[in-house]
Amino acid sequence: SYRVCPQVPPNSDLVRVHNPSVAYQLLFACRTQLDTHLPLFGASFTMIHDFSGNNFIGPIQHLPLALEGLGKRTVYAFLSGGNKLTGSFPESLLGQCDGLHGMIINVSNNRISGRIPFKVGVMCRSLRFLDVSDNLLSGSIPPDLGYWKSLVFLDLSRNRLQGQIPEDISHLNYLKYLSLANNNLTGAIP
């Protein structure tokens, strides 16, 4: 028999702007329990570190994960949305992820500032999900974004990004969700 994960009702207390990671947790928990094979995954193991909805402060120093003990079939989720995290774009989260099957990052609703680093697209090609919405990011969207070939979800909304949308964004063949809303972007939509 075929079973699917139940949908979270859109008006539910589980889906709130300030704590979107609850819906992600439900999806991953359901996926793990049912052992279904979602197209996004194909991993034999999912590890979730959820620090969301607290009052954590300061920069994200490093990835709280020892990759040596994990196999290439692991999907890792780092969820820390809805805190008071500061500092620059969390490059440290992306520097180690190529040893993983996939990576999910949600650092939305914080106070992360600065630029999205150039060459970010080549730092973590296994990135599947990135939500850095509702922060203080500035500068332009890096032109090498198209290197994230496995990216399915990208939310850069409610920041201070400016400039043009890179042409390479059209190379993201698996991208299902893109939000660049409420920035100061200009030029043509590719």
Accessible surface in RSA format (square Angstrom, percent):
REM  Atomic radii and reference values for relative SASA: ProtOr
REM  Chains: A
REM  Algorithm: Lee & Richards
REM  Probe-radius: 1.40
REM  Slices: 20
REM RES _ NUM      All-atoms   Total-Side   Main-Chain    Non-polar    All polar
REM                ABS   REL    ABS   REL    ABS   REL    ABS   REL    ABS   REL
RES SER A   1   156.80 132.5  66.51  88.8  90.30 208.0  63.54 135.3  93.27 130.7
RES TYR A   2   186.45  87.0 154.76  88.1  31.69  82.5 117.36  88.2  69.08  85.2
RES ARG A   3   141.20  59.3 131.88  67.2   9.32  22.2  56.86  77.7  84.34  51.1
RES VAL A   4   101.30  66.7  82.63  74.8  18.67  45.0  85.55  74.3  15.75  42.7
RES CYS A   5    29.54  22.3  14.49  16.2  15.05  35.4  12.23  31.0  17.30  18.7
RES PRO A   6   112.97  82.3  89.05  81.2  23.92  87.0  99.46  82.1  13.51  84.0
RES GLN A   7   171.91  96.1 144.78 105.8  27.12  64.6  52.70 112.2 119.21  90.4
RES VAL A   8    38.18  25.1  19.23  17.4  18.95  45.7  20.55  17.9  17.63  47.8
RES PRO A   9    79.16  57.7  73.58  67.1   5.58  20.3  79.12  65.3   0.04   0.3
RES PRO A  10   115.91  84.5  96.48  87.9  19.44  70.6 101.39  83.7  14.52  90.3
RES ASN A  11   147.96 102.0 115.56 111.7  32.40  78.0  38.49  92.6 109.47 105.8
RES SER A  12    27.29  23.1  12.71  17.0  14.57  33.6  13.88  29.6  13.40  18.8
RES ASP A  13   116.93  81.9 110.45 109.9   6.48  15.3  28.88  68.0  88.05  87.8
RES LEU A  14    75.36  42.0  75.28  53.9   0.08   0.2  75.32  52.9   0.04   0.1
RES VAL A  15    63.97  42.1  51.06  46.2  12.91  31.1  51.26  44.5  12.71  34.5
RES ARG A  16   123.58  51.9 115.58  58.9   8.00  19.0  54.55  74.6  69.03  41.8
RES VAL A  17   106.95  70.4  91.99  83.3  14.97  36.1  99.82  86.7   7.14  19.4
RES HIS A  18   130.67  71.4 129.10  89.7   1.57   4.0  91.16  93.9  39.51  46.0
RES ASN A  19    31.01  21.4  30.86  29.8   0.15   0.4   8.50  20.5  22.51  21.8
RES PRO A  20    29.81  21.7  28.00  25.5   1.82   6.6  29.48  24.3   0.33   2.1
RES SER A  21     0.31   0.3   0.31   0.4   0.00   0.0   0.28   0.6   0.03   0.0
RES VAL A  22    24.82  16.3  24.82  22.5   0.00   0.0  24.82  21.6   0.00   0.0
RES ALA A  23    29.96  27.5  25.09  38.7   4.87  11.1  25.09  35.3   4.87  12.9
RES TYR A  24    34.93  16.3  34.18  19.4   0.75   1.9  29.10  21.9   5.83   7.2
RES GLN A  25    56.48  31.6  55.36  40.5   1.13   2.7  17.36  36.9  39.13  29.7
RES LEU A  26    73.59  41.0  69.88  50.0   3.71   9.3  70.60  49.6   3.00   8.1
RES LEU A  27    71.49  39.8  67.24  48.1   4.25  10.7  70.77  49.7   0.72   1.9
RES PHE A  28     8.63   4.3   8.31   5.1   0.32   0.8   8.59   5.2   0.04   0.1
RES ALA A  29    46.78  43.0  39.21  60.5   7.57  17.2  46.78  65.9   0.00   0.0
RES CYS A  30    15.56  11.8  12.71  14.2   2.85   6.7  10.95  27.7   4.61   5.0
RES ARG A  31    13.30   5.6  13.30   6.8   0.00   0.0   0.64   0.9  12.65   7.7
RES THR A  32    84.80  60.3  70.87  71.8  13.93  33.2  64.76  87.0  20.03  30.3
RES GLN A  33   146.56  82.0 113.72  83.1  32.84  78.2  40.66  86.6 105.90  80.3
RES LEU A  34    42.03  23.4  21.48  15.4  20.55  51.7  22.16  15.6  19.87  53.5
RES ASP A  35    92.78  65.0  84.40  84.0   8.37  19.8  25.79  60.7  66.98  66.8
RES THR A  36    28.51  20.3  23.04  23.4   5.47  13.0  28.07  37.7   0.44   0.7
RES HIS A  37   147.93  80.8 120.47  83.7  27.46  70.3  90.28  93.0  57.65  67.1
RES LEU A  38    53.70  29.9  50.81  36.4   2.89   7.3  51.01  35.8   2.70   7.3
RES PRO A  39   137.89 100.5 100.73  91.8  37.16 135.1 114.18  94.3  23.71 147.4
RES LEU A  40    44.96  25.0  33.33  23.8  11.63  29.2  40.61  28.5   4.35  11.7
RES PHE A  41    10.21   5.1   0.47   0.3   9.73  25.3   0.47   0.3   9.73  27.9
RES GLY A  42    22.23  27.4   0.00   N/A  22.23  27.4  20.33  55.8   1.90   4.3
RES ALA A  43     7.22   6.6   0.00   0.0   7.22  16.4   0.31   0.4   6.91  18.3
RES SER A  44    95.40  80.6  55.98  74.7  39.43  90.8  50.37 107.3  45.03  63.1
RES PHE A  45   100.19  50.1  94.65  58.6   5.54  14.4  99.43  60.3   0.76   2.2
RES THR A  46    26.49  18.8   4.04   4.1  22.45  53.5   2.00   2.7  24.49  37.0
RES MET A  47    46.09  23.9  43.05  28.5   3.04   7.2  45.42  38.6   0.66   0.9
RES ILE A  48    61.38  34.9  35.59  26.5  25.78  62.1  35.59  25.6  25.78  70.0
RES HIS A  49    47.88  26.2  45.96  31.9   1.92   4.9  27.84  28.7  20.04  23.3
RES ASP A  50    57.21  40.1  26.37  26.2  30.85  72.9  17.84  42.0  39.38  39.3
RES PHE A  51    72.05  36.0  70.61  43.7   1.44   3.7  72.05  43.7   0.00   0.0
RES SER A  52    17.85  15.1   3.80   5.1  14.05  32.4   0.71   1.5  17.15  24.0
RES GLY A  53    46.43  57.3   0.00   N/A  46.43  57.3  15.72  43.1  30.71  68.8
RES ASN A  54    69.35  47.8  57.87  55.9  11.48  27.7   9.20  22.1  60.15  58.1
RES ASN A  55   107.50  74.1  91.48  88.4  16.02  38.6  25.13  60.5  82.37  79.6
RES PHE A  56    96.90  48.5  93.76  58.1   3.13   8.1  96.76  58.7   0.13   0.4
RES ILE A  57   136.05  77.4 115.94  86.4  20.11  48.5 115.94  83.5  20.11  54.6
RES GLY A  58    20.16  24.9   0.00   N/A  20.16  24.9  18.38  50.4   1.79   4.0
RES PRO A  59    70.39  51.3  59.44  54.2  10.95  39.8  59.44  49.1  10.95  68.0
RES ILE A  60    30.69  17.5  10.51   7.8  20.18  48.6  14.68  10.6  16.01  43.5
RES GLN A  61   128.49  71.9 104.87  76.6  23.62  56.2  45.81  97.5  82.68  62.7
RES HIS A  62   123.52  67.5 116.67  81.1   6.85  17.5  86.09  88.7  37.43  43.6
RES LEU A  63     8.78   4.9   0.00   0.0   8.78  22.1   0.00   0.0   8.78  23.6
RES PRO A  64    46.34  33.8  28.83  26.3  17.51  63.6  38.32  31.6   8.02  49.9
RES LEU A  65    23.55  13.1   3.63   2.6  19.92  50.1   9.45   6.6  14.10  38.0
RES ALA A  66    68.51  63.0  53.25  82.2  15.26  34.7  58.26  82.0  10.25  27.1
RES LEU A  67    36.12  20.1  28.47  20.4   7.65  19.2  28.55  20.0   7.57  20.4
RES GLU A  68   159.85  91.8 121.64  92.0  38.21  91.0  78.40 151.6  81.46  66.5
RES GLY A  69    72.59  89.5   0.00   N/A  72.59  89.5  39.59 108.6  33.00  73.9
RES LEU A  70    38.23  21.3  19.14  13.7  19.09  48.0  21.72  15.3  16.51  44.4
RES GLY A  71    44.72  55.1   0.00   N/A  44.72  55.1  35.60  97.7   9.12  20.4
RES LYS A  72   150.14  73.2 141.71  87.0   8.43  20.1 108.58  97.7  41.56  44.3
RES ARG A  73   124.52  52.3 124.45  63.4   0.07   0.2  53.31  72.9  71.21  43.2
RES THR A  74     4.00   2.8   4.00   4.1   0.00   0.0   0.00   0.0   4.00   6.0
RES VAL A  75     0.00   0.0   0.00   0.0   0.00   0.0   0.00   0.0   0.00   0.0
RES TYR A  76     0.00   0.0   0.00   0.0   0.00   0.0   0.00   0.0   0.00   0.0
RES ALA A  77     0.00   0.0   0.00   0.0   0.00   0.0   0.00   0.0   0.00   0.0
RES PHE A  78    10.20   5.1  10.20   6.3   0.00   0.0  10.20   6.2   0.00   0.0
RES LEU A  79     0.00   0.0   0.00   0.0   0.00   0.0   0.00   0.0   0.00   0.0
RES SER A  80     1.65   1.4   1.65   2.2   0.00   0.0   1.65   3.5   0.00   0.0
RES GLY A  81     0.60   0.7   0.00   N/A   0.60   0.7   0.55   1.5   0.04   0.1
RES GLY A  82    18.12  22.3   0.00   N/A  18.12  22.3   8.12  22.3  10.00  22.4
RES ASN A  83    11.29   7.8   0.10   0.1  11.19  26.9   0.70   1.7  10.59  10.2
RES LYS A  84    79.84  39.0  78.80  48.4   1.04   2.5  33.80  30.4  46.04  49.0
RES LEU A  85    13.61   7.6  13.61   9.7   0.00   0.0  13.61   9.6   0.00   0.0
RES THR A  86    53.02  37.7  51.97  52.7   1.04   2.5  39.79  53.4  13.23  20.0
RES GLY A  87    26.69  32.9   0.00   N/A  26.69  32.9  22.85  62.7   3.84   8.6
RES SER A  88    82.11  69.4  66.82  89.2  15.29  35.2  35.43  75.4  46.68  65.4
RES PHE A  89     6.34   3.2   2.12   1.3   4.22  11.0   2.12   1.3   4.22  12.1
RES PRO A  90     5.83   4.2   1.94   1.8   3.89  14.1   5.75   4.7   0.08   0.5
RES GLU A  91    81.85  47.0  79.19  59.9   2.66   6.3  17.91  34.6  63.94  52.2
RES SER A  92    38.84  32.8  21.71  29.0  17.13  39.5  32.79  69.8   6.05   8.5
RES LEU A  93     0.00   0.0   0.00   0.0   0.00   0.0   0.00   0.0   0.00   0.0
RES LEU A  94     0.79   0.4   0.79   0.6   0.00   0.0   0.79   0.6   0.00   0.0
RES GLY A  95    52.53  64.8   0.00   N/A  52.53  64.8  21.60  59.3  30.93  69.3
RES GLN A  96    82.78  46.3  73.89  54.0   8.89  21.2  28.55  60.8  54.23  41.1
RES CYS A  97     0.00   0.0   0.00   0.0   0.00   0.0   0.00   0.0   0.00   0.0
RES ASP A  98    77.04  54.0  58.15  57.9  18.89  44.7  36.46  85.8  40.58  40.5
RES GLY A  99    32.22  39.7   0.00   N/A  32.22  39.7  20.98  57.6  11.25  25.2
RES LEU A 100     9.94   5.5   0.85   0.6   9.08  22.8   1.04   0.7   8.89  23.9
RES HIS A 101    41.51  22.7  33.40  23.2   8.11  20.8  26.99  27.8  14.52  16.9
RES GLY A 102     0.00   0.0   0.00   N/A   0.00   0.0   0.00   0.0   0.00   0.0
RES MET A 103     0.00   0.0   0.00   0.0   0.00   0.0   0.00   0.0   0.00   0.0
RES ILE A 104     1.52   0.9   1.52   1.1   0.00   0.0   1.52   1.1   0.00   0.0
RES ILE A 105     1.16   0.7   1.16   0.9   0.00   0.0   1.16   0.8   0.00   0.0
RES ASN A 106     0.04   0.0   0.04   0.0   0.00   0.0   0.00   0.0   0.04   0.0
RES VAL A 107     0.00   0.0   0.00   0.0   0.00   0.0   0.00   0.0   0.00   0.0
RES SER A 108     0.82   0.7   0.82   1.1   0.00   0.0   0.82   1.7   0.00   0.0
RES ASN A 109    16.03  11.1   7.24   7.0   8.79  21.2   9.25  22.3   6.78   6.6
RES ASN A 110    11.53   8.0   0.00   0.0  11.53  27.8   1.46   3.5  10.07   9.7
RES ARG A 111   124.13  52.1 120.80  61.6   3.33   7.9  30.54  41.7  93.59  56.7
RES ILE A 112     1.53   0.9   1.53   1.1   0.00   0.0   1.53   1.1   0.00   0.0
RES SER A 113    44.77  37.8  44.67  59.6   0.11   0.2  19.17  40.8  25.60  35.9
RES GLY A 114    29.77  36.7   0.00   N/A  29.77  36.7  26.58  72.9   3.19   7.1
RES ARG A 115   141.56  59.4 131.04  66.8  10.52  25.1  47.62  65.1  93.94  56.9
RES ILE A 116     5.30   3.0   4.04   3.0   1.26   3.0   4.04   2.9   1.26   3.4
RES PRO A 117    24.00  17.5  15.86  14.5   8.14  29.6  24.00  19.8   0.00   0.0
RES PHE A 118   110.08  55.1  96.36  59.7  13.73  35.7  96.36  58.4  13.73  39.3
RES LYS A 119   137.07  66.9 136.10  83.5   0.97   2.3  81.29  73.2  55.78  59.4
RES VAL A 120     0.00   0.0   0.00   0.0   0.00   0.0   0.00   0.0   0.00   0.0
RES GLY A 121     0.00   0.0   0.00   N/A   0.00   0.0   0.00   0.0   0.00   0.0
RES VAL A 122    53.54  35.2  39.77  36.0  13.77  33.2  39.77  34.6  13.77  37.4
RES MET A 123    47.33  24.5  34.61  22.9  12.72  30.3  38.61  32.8   8.72  11.6
RES CYS A 124     0.00   0.0   0.00   0.0   0.00   0.0   0.00   0.0   0.00   0.0
RES ARG A 125   124.71  52.4 117.94  60.1   6.77  16.1  43.24  59.1  81.46  49.4
RES SER A 126    13.83  11.7  10.11  13.5   3.71   8.6  13.41  28.6   0.41   0.6
RES LEU A 127     0.00   0.0   0.00   0.0   0.00   0.0   0.00   0.0   0.00   0.0
RES ARG A 128    29.13  12.2  28.92  14.7   0.21   0.5   4.02   5.5  25.10  15.2
RES PHE A 129    21.81  10.9  21.81  13.5   0.00   0.0  21.81  13.2   0.00   0.0
RES LEU A 130     2.40   1.3   2.40   1.7   0.00   0.0   2.40   1.7   0.00   0.0
RES ASP A 131     6.24   4.4   6.24   6.2   0.00   0.0   0.00   0.0   6.24   6.2
RES VAL A 132     0.51   0.3   0.51   0.5   0.00   0.0   0.51   0.4   0.00   0.0
RES SER A 133     2.88   2.4   2.88   3.8   0.00   0.0   0.00   0.0   2.88   4.0
RES ASP A 134    51.58  36.1  48.95  48.7   2.63   6.2   1.14   2.7  50.44  50.3
RES ASN A 135     7.53   5.2   0.13   0.1   7.41  17.8   1.06   2.5   6.47   6.3
RES LEU A 136    66.11  36.8  62.62  44.8   3.49   8.8  62.62  44.0   3.49   9.4
RES LEU A 137     0.00   0.0   0.00   0.0   0.00   0.0   0.00   0.0   0.00   0.0
RES SER A 138    37.96  32.1  37.96  50.7   0.00   0.0  20.24  43.1  17.72  24.8
RES GLY A 139     7.25   8.9   0.00   N/A   7.25   8.9   6.02  16.5   1.23   2.8
RES SER A 140    37.59  31.8  34.97  46.7   2.63   6.1  24.30  51.7  13.30  18.6
RES ILE A 141     4.72   2.7   0.00   0.0   4.72  11.4   0.00   0.0   4.72  12.8
RES PRO A 142     0.21   0.2   0.21   0.2   0.00   0.0   0.21   0.2   0.00   0.0
RES PRO A 143    75.67  55.1  73.09  66.6   2.58   9.4  73.37  60.6   2.30  14.3
RES ASP A 144    14.29  10.0  12.42  12.4   1.87   4.4  14.24  33.5   0.04   0.0
RES LEU A 145     2.92   1.6   2.92   2.1   0.00   0.0   2.92   2.1   0.00   0.0
RES GLY A 146     3.39   4.2   0.00   N/A   3.39   4.2   3.39   9.3   0.00   0.0
RES TYR A 147    98.72  46.1  97.65  55.6   1.07   2.8  49.46  37.2  49.27  60.7
RES TRP A 148     1.52   0.6   1.52   0.7   0.00   0.0   1.52   0.8   0.00   0.0
RES LYS A 149   107.87  52.6 107.58  66.0   0.29   0.7  80.32  72.3  27.55  29.3
RES SER A 150    21.19  17.9  18.79  25.1   2.40   5.5  20.05  42.7   1.14   1.6
RES LEU A 151     0.02   0.0   0.00   0.0   0.02   0.1   0.00   0.0   0.02   0.1
RES VAL A 152    30.35  20.0  30.29  27.4   0.06   0.1  30.29  26.3   0.06   0.2
RES PHE A 153    37.75  18.9  37.75  23.4   0.00   0.0  37.75  22.9   0.00   0.0
RES LEU A 154     0.23   0.1   0.23   0.2   0.00   0.0   0.23   0.2   0.00   0.0
RES ASP A 155    12.42   8.7  12.42  12.4   0.00   0.0   0.00   0.0  12.42  12.4
RES LEU A 156     1.86   1.0   1.86   1.3   0.00   0.0   1.86   1.3   0.00   0.0
RES SER A 157     1.57   1.3   1.57   2.1   0.00   0.0   0.71   1.5   0.86   1.2
RES ARG A 158    96.16  40.4  86.95  44.3   9.21  21.9  46.21  63.2  49.95  30.3
RES ASN A 159    12.41   8.6   0.00   0.0  12.41  29.9   1.44   3.5  10.97  10.6
RES ARG A 160   145.98  61.3 139.37  71.0   6.62  15.8  47.59  65.0  98.40  59.6
RES LEU A 161     0.00   0.0   0.00   0.0   0.00   0.0   0.00   0.0   0.00   0.0
RES GLN A 162    89.80  50.2  89.75  65.6   0.05   0.1  15.38  32.7  74.41  56.4
RES GLY A 163    28.35  35.0   0.00   N/A  28.35  35.0  25.51  70.0   2.84   6.4
RES GLN A 164   119.91  67.1 109.26  79.9  10.65  25.4  23.26  49.5  96.65  73.3
RES ILE A 165    25.53  14.5  19.77  14.7   5.76  13.9  19.77  14.2   5.76  15.6
RES PRO A 166    14.64  10.7   3.62   3.3  11.02  40.1  14.64  12.1   0.00   0.0
RES GLU A 167   130.10  74.7 124.83  94.4   5.27  12.5  60.55 117.1  69.56  56.8
RES ASP A 168    45.36  31.8  44.30  44.1   1.05   2.5   2.67   6.3  42.69  42.6
RES ILE A 169    16.57   9.4  11.12   8.3   5.45  13.1  11.12   8.0   5.45  14.8
RES SER A 170    75.03  63.4  43.56  58.1  31.47  72.5  40.52  86.3  34.51  48.3
RES HIS A 171    89.59  49.0  87.11  60.6   2.48   6.3  56.08  57.8  33.51  39.0
RES LEU A 172    11.06   6.2   0.12   0.1  10.94  27.5   0.12   0.1  10.94  29.4
RES ASN A 173   122.42  84.4  91.34  88.3  31.08  74.8  27.04  65.1  95.38  92.2
RES TYR A 174   134.95  63.0 134.76  76.7   0.19   0.5  86.48  65.0  48.47  59.8
RES LEU A 175    36.33  20.2  13.47   9.6  22.86  57.5  13.47   9.5  22.86  61.5
RES LYS A 176   163.58  79.8 125.99  77.3  37.59  89.5  86.79  78.1  76.80  81.8
RES TYR A 177    98.16  45.8  94.82  53.9   3.35   8.7  69.70  52.4  28.46  35.1
RES LEU A 178    73.63  41.0  43.77  31.3  29.86  75.1  43.77  30.7  29.86  80.4
RES SER A 179    18.77  15.9  14.52  19.4   4.25   9.8   8.55  18.2  10.23  14.3
RES LEU A 180    26.91  15.0  14.90  10.7  12.02  30.2  15.74  11.1  11.17  30.1
RES ALA A 181    53.85  49.5  39.84  61.5  14.01  31.9  51.84  73.0   2.02   5.3
RES ASN A 182   109.44  75.5  82.87  80.1  26.56  64.0  25.50  61.4  83.94  81.1
RES ASN A 183    34.96  24.1   0.44   0.4  34.51  83.1   4.77  11.5  30.19  29.2
RES ASN A 184    99.01  68.3  95.70  92.5   3.30   8.0  21.76  52.4  77.24  74.7
RES LEU A 185    43.78  24.4  15.76  11.3  28.02  70.4  15.96  11.2  27.82  74.9
RES THR A 186    81.83  58.2  70.54  71.5  11.29  26.9  66.31  89.1  15.52  23.5
RES GLY A 187    57.82  71.3   0.00   N/A  57.82  71.3  23.78  65.3  34.04  76.2
RES ALA A 188    84.60  77.8  63.23  97.6  21.37  48.6  72.49 102.1  12.11  32.1
RES ILE A 189   150.32  85.5 125.12  93.2  25.20  60.7 125.12  90.1  25.20  68.4
RES PRO A 190    61.66  44.9   3.59   3.3  58.07 211.1  34.03  28.1  27.63 171.7
END  Absolute sums over single chains surface
CHAIN  1 A     9966.8       7854.3       2112.4       5754.3       4212.5
END  Absolute sums over all chains
TOTAL          9966.8       7854.3       2112.4       5754.3       4212.5
